Amino acid sequence: MTDQTYCDRLVQDTPFLTGKGRLSEQQVDRIVLQLNRYYPQVLTNQEAEKFRNPKASLRVRLCDLLSHLQQSGERHCQEFYRALYIHAQPLHSHLPSRHPLQNSDCTELDWGSESHGLSDRGTMSFLAGLGLATGLALLLYCCPPDPKVLPGTRRILGFSAIIVDRHVSRYLLAFLADDLRGL
């Protein structure tokens, strides 16, 4: 189903796009202007005036535009989808023809989706954990192992294993166990 042409997609998406409240009049006007003014020019000036006529209802103009694009060919439908993406991106992402594309095997490569592990915690949480790990690494590797230099270090590291995430606390406790064996 991923080998659909843009004309096929437009046929599938037409009921969704013409639904009440999907596209505003301003969005339709912007799409028509883009199809008229930018390269490659999809609509002539007369066609653009026809589809921007405020005397006709928005639904009628949109239905006429979509049927005109379907009859014009693949390239014109592709340019419509490009204009729709630019001027109505949230609507573009919810199109019925995009659902089979979103369920393909390539969605794991999409960094905008919520499939990666850091998305539920956020960037600041990641940076805080990275800062903590860097600070502990500097403390452990740069300071001499002599307990007289930093007498409370063992206690602080022992209690910090309770606070940090379970993955980090494993390594911290393993380090403390190795350090205690060396004494």
ABEGO torsion letter per residue (X at the ends): XAABBAAAAAAAAAAAAABBGABBAAAAAAAAAAAAABOBBABBAAAAAAAABAABBAAAAAAAAAAAAAAAEAAAAAAAAAAAAAABAAAAAABAAAAAAAABAAAAABAABAABAAAAAEAAAAAAAAAAAAAAAAAAAABBABAAABAAAAAAAAAAAAABBAAAAAAAAAAAAAAAAAX
